């Protein structure tokens, strides 16, 4: 897996030192694999790895953004 390029770190609501990280990974599953956006949820930034992580294929990014915007409107 290639190194992730951090785009943004957002403080995680309802935690003292948690964070949401958004990063891109060019070849996440080895040479010639398709790029992803990696979302990490850290309950504490002192952890070495996030508590949850999801990889969104670049090809699905617009659909996921649309779904998140729809979810935001419903809250």
N, C-alpha and C positions, 0 to 999 in steps of 0.2 A: 504494500500500500504506500502510495506517495504521501508526503507530508501535507497535512491540511493547512490551508491558508485562511487564517482567522479574518472574518469580515466584521463581526461585531460581537461584543459581550454585553448582555443586558442583565441588570440585577433581577434576581428571581423574587417575585412578590412573596410575602409571608415567610421569608427566611432572613437570617442575620447576615449570611455571607454566601448565599447561593447565587447561581447565574444560569442564564440561557446563552449558549454560544451558537453562532451561525458561522459556518466555514465552508469552503469549497475544497474538494479533493479531485484532482485531475484524473488519476488512474487508481481508484480505490481498491480494486480487486486484482491488481496486477497489470502488466503491460497490455495496452490496447483496450482496457476496460473503459466503459463510458463514465464521464464525470458525474459527480453527485454534489448535492448540498448536504452537509452534515449538520444536524441540530443536536446539541448536547444539553442535557439538564443536569446541573450540578447542585445538589442540596447543600454542599459546602465546597468552596473553591480550593480547600486544602487537600481534597481528594486527588489522586493521580489520574483517575478516569471518571467520566461522567456517570451518574446513577442511571441515566437513560440516554440512548443515542438512536437516532434514526437517520438513514440515508435516503434522500429523495433524488431519484434519477433526474438529470437535467431535462430530459424529455417530458417529465411530468410536472415540472416546476410551475408553469403557468396555471395548470389545473389546480394544484395545491394552493397557490396564492388565491385563486378565485374562491375556492372552498373556504379558506381562512377568512376572507373578506365577508363571505356569506355568514359564517359562524359569528363574526364580530357584529354584524347587523342584527342577529337574533338575540344577542346577549342584552 
